[in-house]
Amino acid sequence: MSRSIRLDAVLIQAVIAGALSFAHLHDLAEAAGQTGWKAWAYPVSVDLLLVAAWRRLRTARRDGSAWTWFVIALVASLGANVATAGLLDLANVPAWLRILVAGWPALAFLGGTLLVHTPTEPATHPQPVDEVAAPEVEMDRTHTPTPPADVRELDRAAAQPAPGAPTVPAALLDHARKLADTHRASTGSPMTSEALAVRLGLPAPMTDAIAAQLQLT
């Protein structure tokens, strides 16, 4: 019950304030030389600019231009209320006030256009932060991982010469491996045992032993 009474009181106060402010703006515009319907249009223009600035402030509180136009419209409304309270001779309005009243429609149109058609900045939503951050793992690029034991055994068995094959010196095996790597790099295909035999110029048993250890076909 008390809430409805307070709401009705607020509405009554709003109607009274709006009617008095409307009448004061009308009287000031008429005294400044705006007669007829033009004097009635000035209060509407001031109130519309005030409402547009207020709506802009509700959607973009950090917009400085909205505050600027809100203050301009508020000063125009309060200024008319104060001017018509006997502080200004309405029968002899100064020239600067006539200029302000005559230029108000263009100023109000500019402010209303900027307030309505200026886009608002989209609200920035914070990026979601993972509750548990993945630990950073520093990798040592100079370290070569050790292959599993079964892979090492297969490599060792492949590198061992077949029974009865001649023993290949380590230096000769390294030289043959370099030749095979160079051939693969230049041609894009693995080196065959026949091509290796031609490059080395060794007997067939020795060439076959080297090809077997290098796994050449």
N, CA, C and O of each residue as an XYZ file, in Angstrom:
868
protein
N       0.832     -1.201      0.000
C       0.000      0.000      0.000
C       0.868      1.253      0.000
O       0.623      2.184     -0.767
N       1.906      1.274      0.881
C       2.784      2.433      0.954
C       3.576      2.606     -0.336
O       3.884      3.727     -0.739
N       3.904      1.481     -0.984
C       4.666      1.556     -2.229
C       3.851      2.241     -3.316
O       4.385      3.065     -4.059
N       2.560      1.913     -3.422
C       1.719      2.534     -4.434
C       1.540      4.016     -4.162
O       1.435      4.801     -5.104
N       1.501      4.425     -2.886
C       1.369      5.841     -2.550
C       2.626      6.598     -2.962
O       2.536      7.689     -3.524
N       3.788      6.032     -2.689
C       5.033      6.683     -3.094
C       5.137      6.775     -4.601
O       5.618      7.779     -5.128
N       4.690      5.737     -5.310
C       4.748      5.752     -6.760
C       3.828      6.831     -7.321
O       4.205      7.541     -8.253
N       2.620      6.963     -6.760
C       1.701      7.995     -7.217
C       2.255      9.389     -6.925
O       2.091     10.302     -7.734
N       2.904      9.557     -5.784
C       3.495     10.857     -5.447
C       4.600     11.223     -6.431
O       4.722     12.381     -6.832
N       5.401     10.237     -6.819
C       6.468     10.492     -7.784
C       5.880     10.889     -9.130
O       6.391     11.799     -9.783
N       4.820     10.223     -9.552
C       4.196     10.568    -10.824
C       3.616     11.982    -10.799
O       3.717     12.731    -11.771
N       3.019     12.320     -9.687
C       2.455     13.678     -9.578
C       3.562     14.726     -9.631
O       3.425     15.749    -10.302
N       4.651     14.468     -8.926
C       5.778     15.394     -8.963
C       6.350     15.505    -10.369
O       6.730     16.593    -10.799
N       6.415     14.394    -11.083
C       6.939     14.424    -12.448
C       6.037     15.239    -13.363
O       6.519     16.004    -14.199
N       4.734     15.074    -13.204
C       3.796     15.838    -14.040
C       3.902     17.329    -13.748
O       3.897     18.148    -14.667
N       3.999     17.682    -12.458
C       4.106     19.096    -12.093
C       5.402     19.698    -12.627
O       5.391     20.775    -13.224
N       6.529     18.997    -12.409
C       7.815     19.512    -12.865
C       7.847     19.640    -14.384
O       8.357     20.625    -14.918
N       7.303     18.644    -15.075
C       7.293     18.710    -16.535
C       6.425     19.834    -17.058
O       6.800     20.513    -18.014
N       5.263     20.040    -16.441
C       4.363     21.095    -16.905
C       4.964     22.474    -16.665
O       4.895     23.338    -17.540
N       5.559     22.694    -15.482
C       6.158     23.994    -15.189
C       7.364     24.270    -16.083
O       7.520     25.372    -16.608
N       8.226     23.240    -16.254
C       9.390     23.428    -17.116
C       8.964     23.689    -18.559
O       9.562     24.511    -19.254
N       7.924     22.979    -19.000
C       7.404     23.186    -20.344
C       6.893     24.624    -20.518
O       7.152     25.262    -21.538
N       6.162     25.125    -19.510
C       5.623     26.480    -19.591
C       6.725     27.525    -19.555
O       6.647     28.530    -20.261
N       7.761     27.298    -18.734
C       8.858     28.259    -18.654
C       9.631     28.331    -19.968
O      10.001     29.417    -20.414
N       9.873     27.184    -20.583
C      10.570     27.183    -21.868
C       9.727     27.868    -22.945
O      10.249     28.592    -23.793
N       8.437     27.630    -22.895
C       7.552     28.282    -23.864
C       7.566     29.797    -23.691
O       7.638     30.538    -24.672
N       7.498     30.255    -22.444
C       7.478     31.685    -22.189
C       8.792     32.344    -22.613
O       8.789     33.439    -23.177
N       9.902     31.679    -22.341
C      11.200     32.236    -22.718
C      11.354     32.290    -24.236
O      11.842     33.283    -24.775
N      10.937     31.217    -24.934
C      11.038     31.219    -26.391
C      10.141     32.290    -27.001
O      10.520     32.939    -27.975
N       8.964     32.473    -26.435
C       8.047     33.493    -26.954
C       8.593     34.900    -26.709
O       8.461     35.784    -27.555
N       9.213     35.094    -25.527
C       9.802     36.403    -25.231
C      10.987     36.699    -26.135
O      11.284     37.860    -26.414
N      11.696     35.607    -26.613
C      12.850     35.793    -27.491
C      12.445     35.953    -28.941
O      13.314     35.980    -29.813
N      11.156     36.060    -29.232
C      10.705     36.323    -30.594
C      10.157     35.124    -31.328
O       9.806     35.240    -32.502
N      10.069     33.963    -30.674
C       9.533     32.755    -31.307
C       8.057     32.646    -30.921
O       7.732     32.168    -29.834
N       7.184     33.080    -31.793
C       5.760     33.119    -31.470
C       5.021     31.958    -32.105
O       5.564     31.244    -32.949
N       3.778     31.776    -31.692
C       2.922     30.753    -32.279
C       3.400     29.348    -31.944
O       3.836     29.082    -30.824
N       3.315     28.445    -32.927
C       3.687     27.039    -32.716
C       5.175     26.877    -32.444
O       5.601     25.898    -31.830
N       5.966     27.851    -32.909
C       7.410     27.753    -32.690
C       7.748     27.822    -31.205
O       8.655     27.129    -30.744
N       7.030     28.646    -30.455
C       7.298     28.731    -29.020
C       6.947     27.432    -28.313
O       7.595     27.083    -27.327
N       5.930     26.698    -28.793
C       5.564     25.408    -28.188
C       6.535     24.286    -28.588
O       6.640     23.279    -27.888
N       7.232     24.459    -29.694
C       8.156     23.409    -30.141
C       9.451     23.400    -29.332
O      10.103     22.360    -29.230
N       9.831     24.528    -28.761
C      11.086     24.593    -28.021
C      11.090     23.702    -26.782
O      12.074     22.992    -26.574
N      10.058     23.696    -25.952
C      10.083     22.779    -24.801
C      10.191     21.309    -25.208
O      10.870     20.516    -24.556
N       9.505     20.964    -26.305
C       9.579     19.576    -26.769
C      11.000     19.238    -27.201
O      11.492     18.148    -26.909
N      11.667     20.162    -27.895
C      13.032     19.930    -28.351
C      13.992     19.752    -27.185
O      14.849     18.869    -27.215
N      13.853     20.585    -26.159
C      14.748     20.477    -24.991
C      14.515     19.156    -24.257
O      15.471     18.475    -23.886
N      13.253     18.796    -24.047
C      12.962     17.561    -23.318
C      13.403     16.322    -24.100
O      13.884     15.358    -23.506
N      13.244     16.338    -25.416
C      13.680     15.191    -26.220
C      15.192     15.012    -26.164
O      15.678     13.885    -26.072
N      15.939     16.109    -26.219
C      17.392     16.005    -26.107
C      17.795     15.497    -24.731
O      18.744     14.724    -24.607
N      17.081     15.925    -23.700
C      17.383     15.455    -22.346
C      17.122     13.958    -22.209
O      17.909     13.239    -21.593
N      16.021     13.494    -22.781
C      15.695     12.062    -22.719
C      16.691     11.241    -23.529
O      17.114     10.175    -23.083
N      17.075     11.725    -24.726
C      18.033     10.991    -25.557
C      19.386     10.874    -24.862
O      20.022      9.821    -24.908
N      19.826     11.962    -24.213
C      21.100     11.909    -23.485
C      21.018     10.954    -22.297
O      21.978     10.241    -22.005
N      19.875     10.939    -21.614
C      19.721     10.042    -20.467
C      19.714      8.574    -20.896
O      20.296      7.723    -20.224
N      19.064      8.288    -21.998
C      19.052      6.908    -22.496
C      20.451      6.488    -22.929
O      20.846      5.338    -22.738
N      21.186      7.406    -23.502
C      22.560      7.093    -23.907
C      23.438      6.821    -22.691
O      24.288      5.932    -22.722
N      23.235      7.581    -21.628
C      24.025      7.366    -20.416
C      23.736      6.013    -19.790
O      24.622      5.414    -19.180
N      22.528      5.529    -19.928
C      22.176      4.224    -19.341
C      22.843      3.075    -20.082
O      23.116      2.040    -19.474
N      23.113      3.221    -21.372
C      23.740      2.155    -22.155
C      25.250      2.313    -22.269
O      25.963      1.326    -22.450
N      25.746      3.545    -22.165
C      27.193      3.792    -22.275
C      27.568      4.865    -21.259
O      27.595      6.055    -21.574
N      27.853      4.429    -20.045
C      28.111      5.390    -18.972
C      29.437      6.111    -19.151
O      29.619      7.196    -18.600
N      30.365      5.540    -19.903
C      31.664      6.178    -20.094
C      31.698      7.076    -21.325
O      32.760      7.574    -21.700
N      30.557      7.283    -21.947
C      30.501      8.125    -23.131
C      30.492      9.591    -22.694
O      29.502     10.072    -22.143
N      31.601     10.302    -22.941
C      31.687     11.698    -22.539
C      30.736     12.598    -23.299
O      30.248     13.585    -22.749
N      30.460     12.270    -24.580
C      29.543     13.098    -25.359
C      28.121     13.038    -24.798
O      27.395     14.031    -24.856
N      27.716     11.886    -24.257
C      26.380     11.786    -23.661
C      26.250     12.712    -22.460
O      25.233     13.383    -22.283
N      27.306     12.740    -21.629
C      27.281     13.657    -20.490
C      27.252     15.110    -20.962
O      26.588     15.946    -20.349
N      27.960     15.413    -22.038
C      27.990     16.792    -22.544
C      26.607     17.248    -22.983
O      26.157     18.328    -22.599
N      25.928     16.428    -23.789
C      24.595     16.807    -24.271
C      23.559     16.781    -23.150
O      22.593     17.543    -23.181
N      23.753     15.913    -22.164
C      22.837     15.900    -21.019
C      22.950     17.206    -20.228
O      21.942     17.773    -19.806
N      24.176     17.673    -20.034
C      24.377     18.929    -19.310
C      23.827     20.109    -20.110
O      23.242     21.029    -19.538
N      24.014     20.085    -21.442
C      23.497     21.179    -22.275
C      21.970     21.260    -22.173
O      21.413     22.341    -21.981
N      21.303     20.115    -22.303
C      19.837     20.118    -22.206
C      19.370     20.500    -20.808
O      18.364     21.193    -20.657
N      20.101     20.048    -19.775
C      19.715     20.382    -18.404
C      19.886     21.880    -18.138
O      19.053     22.499    -17.477
N      20.966     22.451    -18.656
C      21.181     23.894    -18.483
C      20.106     24.688    -19.208
O      19.642     25.707    -18.697
N      19.697     24.229    -20.411
C      18.639     24.926    -21.148
C      17.325     24.897    -20.370
O      16.603     25.892    -20.325
N      17.016     23.742    -19.753
C      15.775     23.637    -18.995
C      15.818     24.448    -17.707
O      14.893     25.202    -17.405
N      16.903     24.287    -16.948
C      17.018     25.046    -15.696
C      17.183     26.535    -15.961
O      16.682     27.365    -15.202
N      17.883     26.872    -17.033
C      18.055     28.283    -17.351
C      16.735     28.972    -17.640
O      16.520     30.118    -17.246
N      15.846     28.257    -18.340
C      14.521     28.838    -18.606
C      13.728     28.992    -17.318
O      13.021     29.984    -17.139
N      13.839     28.021    -16.423
C      13.119     28.125    -15.148
C      13.604     29.315    -14.327
O      12.807     30.043    -13.736
N      14.921     29.499    -14.298
C      15.485     30.589    -13.508
C      15.211     31.935    -14.175
O      14.906     32.915    -13.495
N      15.321     31.985    -15.517
C      15.135     33.254    -16.226
C      13.722     33.791    -16.079
O      13.513     35.003    -16.014
N      12.754     32.882    -16.028
C      11.359     33.320    -15.921
C      10.919     33.539    -14.475
O       9.741     33.784    -14.218
N      11.846     33.454    -13.539
C      11.507     33.657    -12.119
C      11.653     35.107    -11.708
O      11.652     35.407    -10.515
N      11.779     36.019    -12.667
C      11.894     37.435    -12.367
C      13.280     37.979    -12.515
O      13.479     39.187    -12.384
N      14.273     37.118    -12.788
C      15.639     37.591    -12.960
C      15.875     38.189    -14.344
O      16.882     38.862    -14.566
N      14.949     37.946    -15.279
C      15.097     38.437    -16.646
C      13.830     39.186    -17.048
O      12.711     38.731    -16.811
N      14.042     40.341    -17.659
C      12.918     41.138    -18.148
C      12.449     40.543    -19.471
O      13.065     40.764    -20.514
N      11.358     39.789    -19.420
C      10.868     39.126    -20.625
C      10.365     40.111    -21.675
O      10.209     39.747    -22.841
N      10.109     41.353    -21.272
C       9.674     42.356    -22.254
C      10.854     42.960    -22.995
O      10.685     43.602    -24.032
N      12.058     42.752    -22.457
C      13.259     43.307    -23.089
C      14.374     42.259    -23.023
O      15.310     42.387    -22.234
N      14.266     41.229    -23.854
C      15.227     40.114    -23.851
C      16.506     40.577    -24.552
O      16.426     41.193    -25.615
N      17.688     40.295    -23.980
C      18.941     40.722    -24.618
C      19.170     39.986    -25.940
O      18.596     38.929    -26.201
N      20.027     40.583    -26.756
C      20.266     40.043    -28.099
C      20.937     38.673    -28.047
O      20.622     37.809    -28.865
N      21.861     38.453    -27.095
C      22.569     37.176    -27.035
C      21.613     36.022    -26.717
O      21.804     34.899    -27.184
N      20.568     36.319    -25.907
C      19.601     35.274    -25.597
C      18.722     34.966    -26.809
O      18.350     33.814    -27.035
N      18.394     36.002    -27.588
C      17.634     35.763    -28.817
C      18.434     34.880    -29.782
O      17.877     34.017    -30.461
N      19.755     35.115    -29.827
C      20.610     34.300    -30.709
C      20.654     32.853    -30.238
O      20.586     31.928    -31.048
N      20.768     32.659    -28.932
C      20.793     31.295    -28.392
C      19.484     30.559    -28.659
O      19.485     29.389    -29.041
N      18.380     31.251    -28.455
C      17.080     30.608    -28.683
C      16.891     30.291    -30.159
O      16.366     29.231    -30.502
N      17.316     31.206    -31.045
C      17.168     30.967    -32.478
C      18.064     29.830    -32.973
O      17.698     29.105    -33.899
N      19.236     29.676    -32.356
C      20.159     28.602    -32.783
C      19.946     27.286    -32.086
O      20.604     26.301    -32.422
N      19.028     27.233    -31.105
C      18.812     25.982    -30.367
C      18.330     24.815    -31.227
O      18.821     23.706    -31.019
N      17.407     24.981    -32.180
C      16.942     23.816    -32.951
C      18.066     23.078    -33.667
O      18.108     21.848    -33.660
N      18.986     23.837    -34.291
C      20.101     23.179    -34.979
C      21.007     22.460    -33.987
O      21.482     21.357    -34.259
N      21.247     23.088    -32.832
C      22.091     22.451    -31.816
C      21.441     21.189    -31.268
O      22.114     20.176    -31.077
N      20.149     21.244    -31.016
C      19.444     20.069    -30.502
C      19.401     18.950    -31.532
O      19.517     17.776    -31.180
N      19.237     19.305    -32.803
C      19.232     18.277    -33.854
C      20.592     17.596    -33.959
O      20.674     16.378    -34.114
N      21.662     18.392    -33.874
C      23.007     17.808    -33.918
C      23.239     16.864    -32.744
O      23.729     15.749    -32.924
N      22.884     17.314    -31.541
C      23.084     16.459    -30.372
C      22.262     15.194    -30.423
O      22.757     14.114    -30.101
N      20.982     15.319    -30.833
C      20.152     14.113    -30.919
C      20.656     13.129    -31.948
O      20.598     11.918    -31.734
N      21.155     13.641    -33.076
C      21.689     12.742    -34.115
C      22.918     12.003    -33.622
O      23.044     10.798    -33.839
N      23.826     12.708    -32.961
C      25.034     12.057    -32.447
C      24.722     11.040    -31.360
O      25.367      9.995    -31.274
N      23.733     11.347    -30.532
C      23.399     10.426    -29.445
C      22.726      9.156    -29.946
O      22.945      8.076    -29.399
N      21.912      9.284    -30.979
C      21.129      8.140    -31.445
C      21.925      7.274    -32.406
O      21.827      6.048    -32.357
N      22.707      7.888    -33.275
C      23.347      7.145    -34.363
C      24.802      6.815    -34.109
O      25.426      6.165    -34.947
N      25.366      7.232    -32.995
C      26.731      6.835    -32.671
C      26.705      5.443    -32.069
O      26.039      5.232    -31.055
N      27.418      4.476    -32.668
C      27.360      3.107    -32.122
C      28.037      3.026    -30.770
O      29.019      3.717    -30.500
N      27.493      2.174    -29.936
C      28.092      1.930    -28.626
C      29.154      0.868    -28.745
O      29.075     -0.008    -29.605
N      30.154      0.944    -27.876
C      31.225     -0.046    -27.885
C      30.700     -1.364    -27.341
O      30.036     -1.393    -26.305
N      31.000     -2.476    -28.050
C      30.531     -3.772    -27.532
C      31.200     -4.123    -26.224
O      32.375     -3.839    -25.994
N      30.410     -4.747    -25.380
C      30.946     -5.153    -24.076
C      31.975     -6.249    -24.252
O      31.743     -7.226    -24.965
N      33.110     -6.082    -23.601
C      34.190     -7.058    -23.691
C      34.021     -8.076    -22.587
O      33.934     -7.730    -21.409
N      33.977     -9.321    -22.978
C      33.825    -10.403    -22.009
C      35.207    -10.972    -21.693
O      35.994    -11.222    -22.605
N      35.503    -11.176    -20.432
C      36.816    -11.734    -20.087
C      36.963    -13.146    -20.624
O      36.029    -13.947    -20.619
N      38.164    -13.416    -21.084
C      38.438    -14.744    -21.599
C      38.453    -15.754    -20.464
O      38.976    -15.460    -19.389
N      37.888    -16.942    -20.679
C      37.902    -17.945    -19.612
C      39.312    -18.398    -19.293
O      40.129    -18.635    -20.182
N      39.570    -18.509    -18.024
C      40.892    -18.906    -17.571
C      40.816    -20.339    -17.065
O      39.953    -20.678    -16.254
N      41.709    -21.160    -17.542
C      41.743    -22.545    -17.101
C      42.106    -22.593    -15.618
O      42.982    -21.873    -15.139
N      41.398    -23.470    -14.917
C      41.649    -23.595    -13.483
C      43.039    -24.165    -13.210
O      43.723    -23.722    -12.288
N      43.445    -25.120    -13.990
C      44.751    -25.742    -13.810
C      45.545    -25.515    -15.071
O      45.180    -26.014    -16.136
N      46.617    -24.774    -14.967
C      47.447    -24.488    -16.130
C      48.378    -25.657    -16.383
O      48.896    -26.270    -15.450
N      48.581    -25.952    -17.634
C      49.461    -27.054    -17.994
C      50.906    -26.675    -17.692
O      51.334    -25.578    -18.048
N      51.649    -27.534    -17.060
C      53.041    -27.187    -16.731
C      53.875    -27.051    -17.996
O      53.722    -27.806    -18.955
N      54.760    -26.067    -17.965
C      55.644    -25.852    -19.097
C      56.801    -26.831    -19.024
O      57.442    -26.982    -17.984
N      57.052    -27.483    -20.126
C      58.113    -28.483    -20.207
C      59.210    -27.939    -21.086
O      58.983    -27.655    -22.262
N      60.377    -27.793    -20.540
C      61.516    -27.329    -21.309
C      62.204    -28.532    -21.944
O      62.583    -29.483    -21.259
N      62.357    -28.474    -23.253
C      62.958    -29.580    -24.001
C      64.384    -29.220    -24.370
O      64.646    -28.139    -24.898
N      65.264    -30.093    -24.100
C      66.655    -29.916    -24.478
C      66.836    -30.450    -25.885
O      66.804    -31.660    -26.107
N      67.029    -29.534    -26.848
C      67.132    -29.953    -28.247
C      68.448    -30.664    -28.546
O      68.558    -31.364    -29.553
N      69.448    -30.490    -27.680
C      70.728    -31.150    -27.921
C      70.732    -32.593    -27.437
O      71.658    -33.347    -27.734
N      69.706    -32.977    -26.696
C      69.654    -34.333    -26.158
C      68.895    -35.242    -27.115
O      67.773    -34.931    -27.515
N      69.487    -36.333    -27.471
C      68.870    -37.321    -28.354
C      68.265    -38.424    -27.513
O      68.975    -39.073    -26.746
N      66.957    -38.651    -27.643
C      66.330    -39.685    -26.807
C      66.897    -41.059    -27.113
O      67.201    -41.384    -28.261
N      67.032    -41.858    -26.062
C      67.573    -43.216    -26.195
C      66.481    -44.159    -26.657
O      65.421    -44.212    -26.033
N      66.705    -44.911    -27.740
C      65.669    -45.828    -28.211
C      65.451    -46.956    -27.223
O      66.325    -47.231    -26.402
N      64.310    -47.612    -27.285
C      64.043    -48.747    -26.378
C      65.050    -49.868    -26.574
O      65.778    -49.921    -27.566
N      65.064    -50.765    -25.586
C      66.052    -51.851    -25.611
C      65.831    -52.780    -26.789
O      66.798    -53.248    -27.390
N      64.548    -53.065    -27.142
C      64.312    -53.995    -28.243
C      64.747    -53.399    -29.571
O      65.208    -54.126    -30.452
N      64.606    -52.069    -29.732
C      65.063    -51.438    -30.975
C      66.573    -51.473    -31.070
O      67.125    -51.697    -32.147
N      67.268    -51.246    -29.918
C      68.730    -51.305    -29.932
C      69.216    -52.700    -30.272
O      70.219    -52.851    -30.969
N      68.518    -53.729    -29.789
C      68.928    -55.108    -30.096
C      68.772    -55.393    -31.583
O      69.627    -56.050    -32.176
N      67.676    -54.904    -32.206
C      67.482    -55.130    -33.642
C      68.552    -54.429    -34.456
O      69.057    -54.988    -35.429
N      68.907    -53.199    -34.064
C      69.960    -52.485    -34.794
C      71.300    -53.174    -34.652
O      72.077    -53.254    -35.603
N      71.564    -53.673    -33.446
C      72.843    -54.365    -33.233
C      72.902    -55.656    -34.048
O      73.949    -55.988    -34.603
N      71.795    -56.380    -34.125
C      71.779    -57.622    -34.902
C      71.922    -57.341    -36.388
O      72.569    -58.102    -37.108
N      71.313    -56.240    -36.856
C      71.439    -55.916    -38.275
C      72.842    -55.475    -38.630
O      73.309    -55.720    -39.743
N      73.527    -54.820    -37.688
C      74.871    -54.339    -37.969
C      75.906    -55.448    -37.930
O      76.989    -55.285    -38.491
N      75.612    -56.567    -37.288
C      76.575    -57.664    -37.220
C      76.656    -58.384    -38.560
O      75.618    -58.651    -39.165
N      77.824    -58.700    -39.034
C      77.965    -59.416    -40.321
C      77.440    -60.844    -40.223
O      77.432    -61.467    -39.162
N      77.014    -61.315    -41.350
C      76.520    -62.693    -41.396
C      77.661    -63.674    -41.156
O      78.821    -63.354    -41.417
N      77.337    -64.875    -40.655
C      78.401    -65.869    -40.421
C      79.132    -66.200    -41.731
O      78.502    -66.412    -42.767
N      80.453    -66.240    -41.668
C      81.269    -66.546    -42.836
C      81.589    -65.349    -43.693
O      82.385    -65.469    -44.624
N      80.992    -64.172    -43.416
C      81.266    -62.976    -44.212
C      82.576    -62.363    -43.748
O      82.929    -62.465    -42.573
N      83.297    -61.727    -44.661
C      84.574    -61.104    -44.279
C      84.347    -59.941    -43.318
O      83.297    -59.298    -43.331
N      85.345    -59.688    -42.494
C      85.271    -58.581    -41.540
C      85.530    -57.270    -42.271
O      86.502    -57.126    -43.013
N      84.631    -56.322    -42.038
C      84.740    -55.016    -42.702
C      85.376    -54.037    -41.732
O      84.866    -53.863    -40.626
N      86.447    -53.407    -42.098
C      87.044    -52.397    -41.215
C      86.057    -51.255    -40.953
O      85.220    -50.923    -41.793
N      86.179    -50.686    -39.798
C      85.267    -49.603    -39.413
C      85.419    -48.397    -40.332
O      84.418    -47.774    -40.688
N      86.631    -48.055    -40.721
C      86.839    -46.893    -41.590
C      86.194    -47.111    -42.950
O      85.601    -46.197    -43.524
N      86.321    -48.370    -43.474
C      85.709    -48.675    -44.765
C      84.180    -48.648    -44.678
O      83.498    -48.210    -45.605
N      83.656    -49.128    -43.540
C      82.211    -49.110    -43.364
C      81.682    -47.667    -43.277
O      80.621    -47.353    -43.818
N      82.439    -46.799    -42.589
C      82.028    -45.393    -42.503
C      82.073    -44.725    -43.869
O      81.203    -43.921    -44.205
N      83.100    -45.066    -44.662
C      83.214    -44.486    -46.004
C      82.050    -44.938    -46.890
O      81.500    -44.150    -47.658
N      81.686    -46.215    -46.772
C      80.565    -46.713    -47.559
C      79.251    -46.083    -47.114
O      78.388    -45.792    -47.942
N      79.098    -45.873    -45.820
C      77.881    -45.238    -45.322
C      77.765    -43.798    -45.840
O      76.668    -43.358    -46.183
N      78.880    -43.062    -45.901
C      78.858    -41.701    -46.437
C      78.480    -41.700    -47.912
O      77.735    -40.834    -48.371
N      79.007    -42.686    -48.656
C      78.640    -42.783    -50.065
C      77.144    -43.057    -50.235
O      76.501    -42.498    -51.124
N      76.599    -43.916    -49.379
C      75.173    -44.228    -49.471
C      74.320    -43.015    -49.102
O      73.295    -42.755    -49.732
N      74.749    -42.278    -48.077
C      73.992    -41.079    -47.680
C      74.047    -40.003    -48.764
O      73.047    -39.340    -49.037
N      75.216    -39.833    -49.379
C      75.342    -38.839    -50.457
C      74.469    -39.215    -51.645
O      73.843    -38.357    -52.268
N      74.435    -40.528    -51.953
C      73.604    -40.973    -53.058
C      72.110    -40.727    -52.787
O      71.373    -40.299    -53.675
N      71.682    -41.002    -51.561
C      70.273    -40.776    -51.206
C      69.924    -39.283    -51.255
O      68.839    -38.900    -51.694
N      70.875    -38.443    -50.792
C      70.600    -37.000    -50.778
C      70.533    -36.412    -52.183
O      69.758    -35.491    -52.436
N      71.345    -36.943    -53.097
C      71.387    -36.370    -54.445
C      70.314    -36.942    -55.364
O      69.819    -36.240    -56.246
N      69.947    -38.212    -55.169
C      68.979    -38.842    -56.076
C      67.604    -39.009    -55.451
O      66.612    -39.151    -56.165
N      67.537    -38.993    -54.129
C      66.264    -39.193    -53.464
C      65.881    -40.645    -53.306
O      64.790    -40.928    -52.811
N      66.722    -41.575    -53.702
C      66.443    -43.017    -53.597
C      67.639    -43.706    -52.941
O      68.768    -43.232    -53.066
N      67.401    -44.828    -52.239
C      68.521    -45.504    -51.571
C      69.498    -46.099    -52.588
O      69.128    -46.425    -53.716
N      70.730    -46.227    -52.164
C      71.792    -46.753    -53.022
C      71.716    -48.283    -53.060
O      71.516    -48.924    -52.028
N      71.871    -48.841    -54.210
C      71.840    -50.296    -54.347
C      73.228    -50.872    -54.095
O      74.236    -50.167    -54.151
N      73.253    -52.177    -53.814
C      74.542    -52.843    -53.580
C      75.400    -52.838    -54.829
O      76.624    -52.764    -54.718
N      74.791    -52.916    -56.054
C      75.575    -52.871    -57.286
C      76.242    -51.527    -57.473
O      77.396    -51.450    -57.893
N      75.502    -50.449    -57.157
C      76.107    -49.120    -57.290
C      77.214    -48.924    -56.271
O      78.226    -48.287    -56.562
N      77.022    -49.476    -55.063
C      78.083    -49.384    -54.064
C      79.322    -50.152    -54.497
O      80.441    -49.690    -54.273
N      79.145    -51.316    -55.112
C      80.290    -52.104    -55.569
C      81.070    -51.352    -56.637
O      82.299    -51.412    -56.678
N      80.342    -50.637    -57.507
C      81.028    -49.867    -58.547
C      81.820    -48.730    -57.931
O      82.936    -48.449    -58.368
N      81.254    -48.062    -56.912
C      81.944    -46.932    -56.309
C      83.152    -47.371    -55.495
O      84.174    -46.684    -55.481
N      83.043    -48.513    -54.815
C      84.153    -48.951    -53.969
C      85.221    -49.706    -54.759
O      86.408    -49.599    -54.453
N      84.814    -50.458    -55.759
C      85.782    -51.251    -56.536
C      86.400    -52.376    -55.738
O      87.575    -52.699    -55.912
N      85.603    -52.980    -54.853
C      86.097    -54.068    -54.008
C      85.564    -55.399    -54.508
O      84.643    -55.433    -55.324
N      86.127    -56.482    -54.031
C      85.603    -57.802    -54.404
C      84.156    -57.968    -53.952
O      83.681    -57.279    -53.050
N      83.479    -58.890    -54.599
C      82.058    -59.102    -54.317
C      81.797    -59.507    -52.869
O      80.850    -58.987    -52.279
N      82.593    -60.421    -52.246
C      82.288    -60.777    -50.857
C      82.354    -59.583    -49.904
O      81.508    -59.427    -49.024
N      83.380    -58.740    -50.098
C      83.515    -57.583    -49.219
C      82.365    -56.583    -49.453
O      81.811    -56.019    -48.509
N      82.028    -56.384    -50.731
C      80.926    -55.458    -51.042
C      79.604    -55.974    -50.488
O      78.795    -55.198    -49.979
N      79.386    -57.281    -50.585
C      78.140    -57.839    -50.045
C      78.067    -57.693    -48.523
O      77.002    -57.437    -47.963
N      79.224    -57.863    -47.860
C      79.248    -57.719    -46.408
C      78.914    -56.285    -46.012
O      78.164    -56.044    -45.066
N      79.494    -55.329    -46.762
C      79.206    -53.912    -46.454
C      77.723    -53.593    -46.718
O      77.078    -52.913    -45.920
N      77.194    -54.088    -47.843
C      75.803    -53.838    -48.185
C      74.856    -54.460    -47.167
O      73.802    -53.898    -46.870
N      75.236    -55.632    -46.626
C      74.410    -56.270    -45.620
C      74.360    -55.459    -44.331
O      73.311    -55.333    -43.699
N      75.523    -54.907    -43.949
C      75.550    -54.119    -42.706
C      74.825    -52.769    -42.879
O      74.243    -52.229    -41.938
N      74.883    -52.244    -44.129
C      74.179    -50.977    -44.377
C      72.737    -51.192    -44.808
O      72.013    -50.232    -45.070
N      72.316    -52.467    -44.882
C      70.944    -52.823    -45.260
C      70.588    -52.238    -46.630
O      69.536    -51.623    -46.808
N      71.500    -52.447    -47.599
C      71.253    -52.020    -48.975
C      70.714    -53.209    -49.769
O      71.080    -54.358    -49.523
N      69.849    -52.909    -50.713
C      69.263    -53.976    -51.523
C      70.129    -54.242    -52.745
O      69.803    -55.110    -53.555
